Amino acid sequence: MALRSLAGGRLFAEAIGLVPPTVLALHGWGRRGSDFSSSLVSFGALAIDLPGFGATPPPDRVVGAREYAENLLPVLEEFDRPPAVVGHSFGGRVAVCLAANHPELVGPVLVTGAPLVRTQPPRRPPLGYRLARKLNDLGVVPDGPMEKMKRRRGSADYRAATGVMRDILVKVVNEEYREELAALPALSLLWGANDTEVPVAVAEEAAEIVNGSGGVASVEIVAGVGHLLPTQAPDSLRLAVEQLNR
């Protein structure tokens, strides 16, 4: 496995397995391309360090999964033919956007643990927090106490993120990809049965959208596996990618 510079040095990727590559792999939030080192070693794969993670520097502005997908277009020039695209969690968001907006450039798509749709409406923050946020915008509540309130309420990913990456995370968690799903001709969904971060119900609803729009989607559940399927069940992921290439 070797780290490669791509897109004029704007992106970095782990080159895994055989040459030339046939698989483009996109990792989850807070992870990096090396998550796929075990599952894709029997293929030729480029496992991207997405902007802001691993060796790739962060974006210079707040963007969402759709813009992340557009930034990957130069990488597709590294493939002799449209690659299979594998996306985990945040990378699954990006994979679906890439496939929906540039179907001629990508092959089959497999996602795992990707929060593509919301199965429940977002919970509104408590009134006290909303008031403090408004007062912070007005300069009444200082940034220090406001930051403490944000960290108490935020997820582990939110607490770990800083600067532009925190703002990107906030943007991304409020995105949905129903239109992109409806545009896909096919989608494979591989899910950990014990995924509490992105429950199986998300995969099932995403599949319903694809199938209901004339595409073909399948859901495979892996028993005893949680959210980090690429590292927890690399053999299951490898087998699923083999099915894509048949």
Backbone as numpy.savetxt, mean C-alpha at the origin, in Angstrom:
# Nx Ny Nz CAx CAy CAz Cx Cy Cz
20.24 -10.44 -3.11 19.39 -9.26 -3.11 20.27 -8.02 -3.11
20.02 -7.08 -4.03 20.85 -5.89 -4.16 19.96 -4.66 -4.26
20.42 -3.56 -3.70 19.67 -2.31 -3.76 19.99 -1.61 -5.07
18.94 -1.25 -5.81 19.10 -0.58 -7.10 18.54 0.83 -7.05
19.20 1.72 -7.75 18.72 3.09 -7.93 17.90 3.14 -9.21
16.72 3.75 -9.14 15.81 3.82 -10.28 15.30 5.24 -10.46
14.70 5.48 -11.62 14.06 6.78 -11.91 15.01 7.94 -11.66
16.24 7.81 -12.15 17.22 8.88 -12.00 17.61 9.15 -10.56
17.58 8.12 -9.74 17.97 8.27 -8.34 16.85 8.72 -7.42
15.63 8.85 -7.95 14.51 9.29 -7.11 13.89 8.14 -6.32
14.13 6.91 -6.77 13.58 5.73 -6.11 14.66 4.67 -5.96
14.49 3.85 -4.93 15.39 2.71 -4.73 14.55 1.45 -4.59
15.12 0.32 -4.97 14.40 -0.94 -4.92 15.35 -2.08 -4.62
14.84 -3.10 -3.96 15.56 -4.35 -3.78 15.35 -5.19 -5.04
16.45 -5.57 -5.68 16.37 -6.49 -6.81 16.43 -7.90 -6.26
15.34 -8.64 -6.40 15.20 -9.95 -5.77 15.13 -11.03 -6.86
15.87 -12.09 -6.68 15.73 -13.26 -7.54 16.28 -13.09 -8.93
15.55 -13.61 -9.90 16.04 -13.76 -11.26 16.05 -12.43 -12.03
16.79 -12.43 -13.12 16.84 -11.31 -14.06 16.42 -11.83 -15.43
15.59 -11.12 -16.18 14.99 -9.81 -15.89 13.82 -9.91 -14.93
13.45 -8.81 -14.29 12.33 -8.86 -13.35 10.99 -9.00 -14.05
10.08 -9.67 -13.37 8.71 -9.84 -13.89 7.65 -9.41 -12.89
8.08 -9.07 -11.67 7.15 -8.70 -10.60 7.57 -7.36 -10.01
6.61 -6.49 -9.80 6.80 -5.23 -9.09 6.12 -5.37 -7.74
6.87 -5.20 -6.66 6.33 -5.39 -5.31 6.34 -4.07 -4.54
5.24 -3.80 -3.86 5.04 -2.54 -3.15 4.68 -2.83 -1.70
5.49 -2.34 -0.78 5.36 -2.67 0.64 4.34 -1.80 1.36
4.12 -2.14 2.62 3.17 -1.41 3.45 3.79 -0.20 4.13
2.92 0.58 4.78 3.36 1.79 5.48 4.35 1.42 6.59
5.46 2.16 6.63 6.47 1.92 7.66 7.36 0.73 7.38
7.19 0.08 6.23 7.97 -1.09 5.88 8.94 -0.73 4.76
9.50 -1.74 4.10 10.36 -1.50 2.93 10.38 -2.72 2.02
11.03 -2.58 0.88 10.98 -3.62 -0.12 11.51 -4.97 0.32
12.42 -4.98 1.27 12.99 -6.24 1.74 11.97 -7.16 2.38
10.76 -6.66 2.67 9.69 -7.53 3.19 9.38 -8.68 2.24
9.71 -8.52 0.96 9.39 -9.53 -0.05 10.56 -10.45 -0.37
11.64 -10.35 0.37 12.86 -11.09 0.02 12.65 -12.60 0.05
11.81 -13.10 0.96 11.57 -14.54 1.05 10.51 -15.00 0.07
9.45 -14.22 -0.10 8.31 -14.67 -0.91 8.59 -14.60 -2.40
9.47 -13.70 -2.84 9.65 -13.48 -4.28 11.02 -13.91 -4.79
11.79 -14.63 -3.98 13.15 -14.99 -4.37 13.18 -15.91 -5.58
12.12 -16.68 -5.82 12.09 -17.57 -6.98 11.63 -16.88 -8.25
11.32 -15.59 -8.15 10.93 -14.80 -9.31 12.02 -13.75 -9.57
11.85 -12.99 -10.63 12.60 -11.76 -10.80 11.72 -10.63 -10.34
12.13 -9.90 -9.33 11.25 -8.88 -8.76 12.03 -7.62 -8.42
11.37 -6.50 -8.59 11.83 -5.24 -8.04 10.89 -4.86 -6.92
11.40 -4.84 -5.69 10.61 -4.49 -4.52 10.97 -3.07 -4.12
10.11 -2.15 -4.44 10.39 -0.73 -4.28 10.43 -0.33 -2.81
11.38 0.52 -2.45 11.27 1.31 -1.22 10.45 2.55 -1.60
9.19 2.57 -1.24 8.34 3.68 -1.62 8.82 4.99 -0.99
8.55 6.13 -1.60 9.05 7.41 -1.09 8.72 7.63 0.38
9.77 7.94 1.13 9.63 8.15 2.57 9.98 6.95 3.41
10.37 5.83 2.75 10.67 4.60 3.46 11.96 3.98 2.91
12.67 3.28 3.77 13.89 2.63 3.34 14.88 3.64 2.80
15.42 3.36 1.61 16.46 4.22 1.03 15.91 5.37 0.21
14.59 5.38 -0.05 14.00 6.41 -0.91 13.58 7.61 -0.09
14.01 8.82 -0.48 13.62 10.02 0.28 12.13 10.30 0.17
11.60 11.06 1.13 10.16 11.34 1.11 9.79 12.32 0.00
8.49 12.37 -0.35 8.04 13.39 -1.30 8.27 14.79 -0.74
8.29 15.76 -1.63 8.49 17.14 -1.17 7.18 17.86 -0.92
6.07 17.13 -1.05 4.76 17.71 -0.80 3.81 16.60 -0.36
2.65 16.99 0.11 1.67 16.01 0.57 0.96 15.39 -0.63
1.06 14.09 -0.76 0.43 13.36 -1.87 -0.28 12.14 -1.30
-1.13 11.54 -2.14 -1.84 10.34 -1.74 -1.38 9.14 -2.56
-2.11 8.05 -2.44 -1.72 6.81 -3.13 -1.74 6.99 -4.64
-2.63 7.81 -5.14 -2.71 8.00 -6.60 -1.44 8.67 -7.12
-0.93 9.65 -6.38 0.32 10.30 -6.79 1.51 9.37 -6.61
1.49 8.55 -5.57 2.54 7.54 -5.41 2.59 6.63 -6.64
1.41 6.24 -7.13 1.35 5.38 -8.30 1.97 6.06 -9.52
1.66 7.34 -9.72 2.20 8.06 -10.87 3.73 8.14 -10.80
4.27 8.25 -9.60 5.72 8.33 -9.44 6.43 7.03 -9.81
5.67 5.95 -9.90 6.26 4.66 -10.24 6.35 4.41 -11.74
5.79 5.26 -12.56 5.76 5.02 -14.00 7.15 4.82 -14.60
8.18 5.59 -14.19 9.51 5.33 -14.76 10.04 3.93 -14.43
9.62 3.36 -13.30 10.09 2.03 -12.90 9.60 0.97 -13.88
8.43 1.18 -14.46 7.87 0.18 -15.36 8.72 0.00 -16.62
9.57 0.97 -16.89 10.48 0.84 -18.03 11.56 -0.21 -17.79
11.72 -0.64 -16.56 12.73 -1.65 -16.23 12.27 -3.06 -16.62
11.01 -3.23 -17.00 10.45 -4.54 -17.28 10.32 -4.75 -18.79
10.61 -5.97 -19.22 10.48 -6.31 -20.64 9.02 -6.39 -21.07
8.13 -6.69 -20.13 6.69 -6.76 -20.40 5.96 -6.27 -19.15
4.69 -5.94 -19.26 3.97 -5.45 -18.09 4.09 -6.42 -16.91
4.58 -5.95 -15.78 4.83 -6.85 -14.65 3.57 -7.18 -13.87
3.60 -8.33 -13.21 2.63 -8.59 -12.15 2.93 -7.61 -11.01
1.90 -7.08 -10.40 2.07 -6.10 -9.32 1.52 -6.69 -8.03
2.37 -6.71 -7.01 2.00 -7.22 -5.70 2.08 -6.07 -4.71
0.99 -5.81 -3.99 0.98 -4.71 -3.04 0.45 -5.12 -1.69
1.21 -4.78 -0.65 0.77 -5.06 0.72 0.36 -3.77 1.40
-0.80 -3.77 2.04 -1.28 -2.67 2.86 -1.24 -1.36 2.05
-0.46 -0.37 2.46 -0.36 0.88 1.71 0.06 0.61 0.27
0.97 -0.33 0.07 1.39 -0.69 -1.28 0.25 -1.24 -2.11
-0.73 -1.87 -1.46 -1.91 -2.35 -2.17 -2.76 -1.20 -2.68
-2.85 -0.13 -1.90 -3.54 1.07 -2.37 -2.89 1.57 -3.65
-1.55 1.68 -3.60 -0.80 2.20 -4.74 -0.96 1.28 -5.95
-0.91 -0.04 -5.70 -1.03 -1.01 -6.79 -2.36 -0.88 -7.52
-3.44 -0.73 -6.78 -4.77 -0.61 -7.39 -4.86 0.68 -8.21
-4.31 1.77 -7.70 -4.31 3.03 -8.45 -3.50 2.90 -9.73
-2.34 2.27 -9.64 -1.49 2.09 -10.81 -2.19 1.26 -11.88
-2.80 0.17 -11.47 -3.47 -0.72 -12.42 -4.71 -0.08 -13.03
-5.46 0.68 -12.24 -6.68 1.29 -12.75 -6.38 2.42 -13.73
-5.35 3.19 -13.46 -5.06 4.36 -14.29 -4.12 4.08 -15.45
-3.41 2.94 -15.39 -2.47 2.60 -16.46 -2.56 1.10 -16.77
-3.74 0.63 -17.17 -3.93 -0.82 -17.34 -3.03 -1.42 -18.41
-2.61 -0.62 -19.37 -1.77 -1.14 -20.44 -0.33 -1.38 -19.99
0.04 -0.87 -18.82 1.42 -0.94 -18.37 1.68 -2.01 -17.32
0.60 -2.61 -16.79 0.77 -3.59 -15.73 0.04 -4.88 -16.08
0.53 -5.97 -15.51 -0.11 -7.27 -15.66 -1.08 -7.53 -14.52
-1.20 -8.78 -14.11 -2.14 -9.12 -13.02 -1.74 -8.46 -11.71
-2.73 -8.22 -10.87 -2.53 -7.50 -9.61 -2.98 -8.36 -8.44
-2.15 -8.42 -7.41 -2.47 -9.12 -6.16 -2.23 -8.16 -5.01
-3.21 -8.04 -4.13 -3.03 -7.20 -2.95 -3.33 -8.00 -1.69
-2.70 -7.59 -0.62 -2.90 -8.25 0.67 -2.94 -7.21 1.77
-3.92 -7.32 2.65 -4.03 -6.41 3.80 -4.14 -4.96 3.42
-4.76 -4.66 2.29 -4.82 -3.28 1.79 -6.15 -2.62 2.16
-6.12 -1.49 2.84 -7.37 -0.80 3.21 -7.94 -0.03 2.03
-8.58 -0.74 1.13 -9.06 -0.17 -0.13 -10.40 0.53 0.02
-11.22 0.07 0.95 -12.53 0.66 1.20 -12.77 0.70 2.70
-13.66 1.60 3.10 -14.08 1.63 4.51 -15.36 0.83 4.65
-15.37 -0.09 5.58 -16.59 -0.87 5.82 -17.47 -0.23 6.89
-16.92 0.78 7.58 -17.69 1.53 8.58 -17.36 3.01 8.42
-18.31 3.90 8.72 -18.01 5.34 8.61 -16.94 5.74 9.62
-16.09 6.71 9.26 -15.04 7.15 10.19 -15.64 7.76 11.45
-14.99 7.49 12.57 -15.47 8.05 13.83 -15.04 9.50 13.97
-15.97 10.34 14.36 -15.66 11.75 14.53 -14.91 11.95 15.85
-13.83 12.77 15.86 -13.10 13.01 17.11 -14.01 13.65 18.16
-13.69 13.45 19.44 -14.49 14.07 20.50 -14.50 15.60 20.37
-15.54 16.20 20.92 -15.72 17.64 20.82 -14.52 18.39 21.40
-14.00 17.92 22.55 -12.88 18.61 23.18 -11.65 18.65 22.28
-11.41 17.55 21.58 -10.25 17.50 20.68 -10.48 18.42 19.48
-11.69 18.42 18.94 -11.97 19.28 17.79 -11.83 20.75 18.18
-12.27 21.09 19.38 -12.15 22.47 19.85 -10.68 22.85 20.02
-9.89 21.94 20.61 -8.46 22.23 20.80 -7.76 22.41 19.46
-8.14 21.61 18.48 -7.53 21.73 17.15 -7.85 23.07 16.51
-9.11 23.50 16.67 -9.50 24.80 16.14 -8.74 25.93 16.83
-8.62 25.84 18.16 -7.89 26.87 18.90 -6.41 26.86 18.56
-5.86 25.68 18.24 -4.47 25.61 17.80 -4.30 26.32 16.46
-5.26 26.16 15.56 -5.21 26.86 14.27 -5.23 28.37 14.47
-5.92 28.80 15.51 -6.03 30.24 15.80 -4.87 30.76 16.63
-3.98 29.86 17.05 -2.82 30.26 17.84 -3.08 30.37 19.32
-4.25 29.92 19.78 -4.59 30.01 21.20 -3.97 28.84 21.97
-4.11 27.62 21.45 -3.49 26.44 22.05 -2.11 26.25 21.40
-1.03 26.23 22.20 0.32 26.09 21.63 0.52 24.75 20.94
1.51 24.68 20.06 1.78 23.46 19.31 2.18 22.30 20.21
2.94 22.57 21.29 3.41 21.50 22.17 2.26 20.69 22.77
1.34 21.34 23.49 0.20 20.59 24.03 -0.66 19.94 22.94
-0.79 20.62 21.79 -1.59 20.04 20.71 -0.93 18.77 20.19
0.39 18.77 20.08 1.10 17.59 19.62 0.90 16.43 20.59
0.91 16.70 21.88 0.68 15.65 22.87 -0.71 15.05 22.71
-1.70 15.89 22.44 -3.06 15.39 22.24 -3.13 14.53 20.98
-2.46 14.97 19.92 -2.46 14.20 18.67 -1.81 12.84 18.87
-0.71 12.81 19.60 0.01 11.55 19.80 -0.80 10.59 20.67
-1.56 11.13 21.64 -2.40 10.26 22.46 -3.50 9.63 21.63
-4.02 10.36 20.67 -5.14 9.87 19.87 -4.68 9.06 18.67
-3.47 9.32 18.18 -3.03 8.75 16.92 -2.60 7.29 17.02
-2.58 6.63 15.86 -2.12 5.25 15.76 -0.61 5.18 15.92
-0.08 3.97 16.00 1.37 3.79 16.08 2.04 4.38 14.84
1.44 4.20 13.67 2.00 4.77 12.44 2.01 6.29 12.52
0.95 6.87 13.05 0.88 8.33 13.17 1.95 8.84 14.13
2.11 8.17 15.26 3.10 8.62 16.24 4.51 8.50 15.69
4.76 7.51 14.83 6.10 7.32 14.29 6.41 8.28 13.14
5.38 8.78 12.48 5.59 9.65 11.32 5.87 11.08 11.76
6.68 11.76 10.97 6.99 13.16 11.22 6.94 13.93 9.91
6.84 15.27 10.04 6.91 16.12 8.87 5.88 15.78 7.81
6.33 15.80 6.55 5.43 15.58 5.43 4.83 14.17 5.45
5.57 13.20 6.01 5.06 11.83 6.02 3.85 11.70 6.94
3.79 12.47 8.00 2.60 12.43 8.85 1.40 13.00 8.10
1.61 14.09 7.37 0.51 14.68 6.61 0.06 13.75 5.48
1.01 13.04 4.87 0.67 12.06 3.84 -0.17 10.94 4.44
0.22 10.48 5.63 -0.53 9.41 6.28 -1.97 9.84 6.54
-2.15 11.05 7.04 -3.50 11.55 7.30 -4.31 11.59 6.01
-3.69 12.03 4.92 -4.39 12.07 3.64 -4.77 10.67 3.17
-3.82 9.76 3.27 -4.04 8.41 2.73 -5.12 7.66 3.50
-5.13 7.78 4.82 -6.11 7.01 5.60 -7.54 7.49 5.34
-7.67 8.66 4.74 -9.00 9.17 4.41 -9.39 8.91 2.96
-8.53 8.19 2.24 -8.84 7.88 0.84 -9.58 6.55 0.73
-10.38 6.45 -0.31 -10.99 5.18 -0.72 -10.74 5.00 -2.22
-10.91 3.78 -2.70 -10.52 3.48 -4.08 -11.63 2.70 -4.80
-12.86 3.06 -4.52 -13.98 2.38 -5.15 -13.98 2.57 -6.66
-13.68 3.77 -7.12 -13.65 4.01 -8.57 -12.55 3.20 -9.23
-11.39 3.14 -8.60 -10.29 2.36 -9.16 -10.64 0.87 -9.19
-11.25 0.38 -8.13 -11.65 -1.03 -8.10 -12.64 -1.34 -9.21
-13.58 -0.45 -9.44 -14.59 -0.67 -10.46 -13.99 -0.68 -11.86
-12.80 -0.11 -12.02 -12.16 -0.05 -13.33 -11.27 -1.26 -13.62
-11.03 -2.09 -12.62 -10.09 -3.21 -12.80 -10.76 -4.38 -13.51
-10.06 -4.97 -14.47 -10.60 -6.18 -15.10 -10.46 -7.42 -14.22
-9.47 -7.40 -13.33 -9.25 -8.56 -12.45 -8.44 -8.11 -11.23
-8.63 -8.83 -10.13 -7.89 -8.54 -8.91 -7.86 -9.79 -8.04
-6.68 -10.13 -7.55 -6.53 -11.22 -6.58 -6.28 -10.62 -5.21
-6.99 -11.10 -4.20 -6.86 -10.60 -2.83 -6.45 -11.75 -1.94
-5.32 -11.62 -1.27 -4.79 -12.63 -0.37 -4.75 -12.02 1.02
-5.46 -12.63 1.99 -5.67 -11.96 3.28 -5.35 -12.89 4.44
-4.78 -12.32 5.49 -4.60 -13.04 6.73 -5.92 -13.13 7.48
-6.28 -14.33 7.89 -7.55 -14.50 8.60 -7.59 -13.71 9.90
-6.41 -13.47 10.49 -6.34 -12.78 11.79 -5.92 -11.32 11.63
-6.10 -10.76 10.45 -5.73 -9.36 10.23 -6.74 -8.46 10.94
-6.30 -7.85 12.03 -7.18 -6.94 12.78 -7.03 -5.50 12.30
-5.93 -5.18 11.61 -5.75 -3.82 11.10 -6.64 -3.57 9.88
-6.70 -4.55 9.00 -7.56 -4.46 7.81 -8.32 -5.79 7.72
-9.50 -5.87 8.29 -10.22 -7.15 8.37 -10.58 -7.74 7.01
-10.86 -9.03 7.02 -11.23 -9.74 5.80 -12.44 -9.10 5.12
-13.31 -8.47 5.90 -14.49 -7.83 5.31 -14.10 -6.79 4.26
-12.95 -6.17 4.43 -12.48 -5.19 3.44 -12.19 -5.88 2.11
-11.52 -7.02 2.17 -11.21 -7.78 0.96 -12.50 -8.22 0.28
-13.46 -8.68 1.06 -14.71 -9.16 0.48 -15.48 -8.04 -0.20
-15.51 -6.86 0.41 -16.22 -5.74 -0.22 -15.50 -5.27 -1.48
-14.16 -5.24 -1.43 -13.40 -4.85 -2.61 -13.67 -5.81 -3.76
-13.73 -7.10 -3.47 -14.02 -8.10 -4.50 -15.41 -7.91 -5.07
-16.38 -7.58 -4.23 -17.74 -7.33 -4.70 -17.78 -6.17 -5.68
-17.00 -5.13 -5.41 -16.98 -3.97 -6.31 -16.42 -4.37 -7.67
-15.30 -5.10 -7.66 -14.70 -5.53 -8.93 -15.65 -6.43 -9.69
-16.19 -7.44 -9.02 -17.10 -8.38 -9.69 -18.38 -7.71 -10.16
-18.88 -6.78 -9.36 -20.11 -6.08 -9.73 -19.95 -5.12 -10.88
-18.71 -4.79 -11.21 -18.43 -3.87 -12.32 -17.99 -4.59 -13.58
-18.12 -5.92 -13.58 -17.78 -6.69 -14.75 -16.40 -7.30 -14.75
-15.63 -7.07 -13.68 -14.32 -7.68 -13.56 -14.40 -9.02 -12.87
-13.24 -9.58 -12.59 -13.15 -10.87 -11.92 -12.20 -10.73 -10.73
-12.72 -10.93 -9.53 -11.91 -10.83 -8.32 -12.05 -12.09 -7.50
-10.98 -12.49 -6.85 -11.00 -13.66 -5.97 -10.37 -13.29 -4.64
-10.88 -13.92 -3.58 -10.35 -13.70 -2.23 -9.87 -15.04 -1.68
-8.62 -15.07 -1.23 -8.07 -16.25 -0.57 -7.66 -15.87 0.85
-8.13 -16.63 1.82 -7.85 -16.35 3.23 -6.79 -17.32 3.73
-5.78 -16.80 4.42 -4.69 -17.61 4.96 -4.89 -17.73 6.47
-5.16 -18.94 6.94 -5.44 -19.17 8.36 -4.22 -18.89 9.21
-4.47 -18.36 10.42 -3.41 -18.16 11.40 -2.46 -17.03 11.09
-2.79 -16.17 10.15 -1.89 -15.09 9.72 -2.56 -13.74 9.99
-1.77 -12.78 10.43 -2.28 -11.45 10.70 -2.03 -10.49 9.54
-1.72 -9.24 9.88 -1.61 -8.19 8.86 -0.33 -8.30 8.03
0.76 -8.72 8.63 2.05 -8.71 7.94 2.26 -10.00 7.16
1.36 -10.28 6.24 1.38 -11.53 5.50 2.67 -11.75 4.71
3.26 -10.74 4.07 4.49 -11.01 3.30 5.63 -11.60 4.13
5.71 -11.24 5.41 6.77 -11.79 6.25 6.27 -12.94 7.11
4.97 -12.99 7.40 4.44 -14.06 8.24 4.13 -15.32 7.44
3.78 -15.16 6.18 3.40 -16.31 5.34 3.97 -16.16 3.94
5.31 -16.09 3.82 5.91 -15.87 2.50 5.59 -16.98 1.50
5.45 -18.22 1.97 5.14 -19.31 1.04 3.75 -19.14 0.43
2.79 -18.69 1.23 1.45 -18.44 0.70 1.47 -17.34 -0.36
2.26 -16.32 -0.11 2.36 -15.24 -1.08 3.07 -15.73 -2.35
4.10 -16.52 -2.19 4.81 -17.06 -3.35 3.87 -17.89 -4.23
3.09 -18.77 -3.61 2.16 -19.58 -4.37 1.11 -18.73 -5.09
0.66 -17.69 -4.43 -0.34 -16.82 -5.05 0.25 -16.08 -6.26
1.52 -15.68 -6.16 2.16 -15.00 -7.30 2.39 -16.00 -8.43
2.70 -17.23 -8.10 2.83 -18.24 -9.15 1.53 -18.40 -9.93
0.41 -18.35 -9.23 -0.89 -18.46 -9.89 -1.12 -17.28 -10.84
-0.62 -16.08 -10.46 -0.79 -14.91 -11.31 -0.11 -15.12 -12.66
1.03 -15.75 -12.65 1.85 -15.86 -13.85 1.49 -17.04 -14.74
0.46 -17.80 -14.38 0.05 -18.95 -15.21 -0.89 -18.50 -16.32
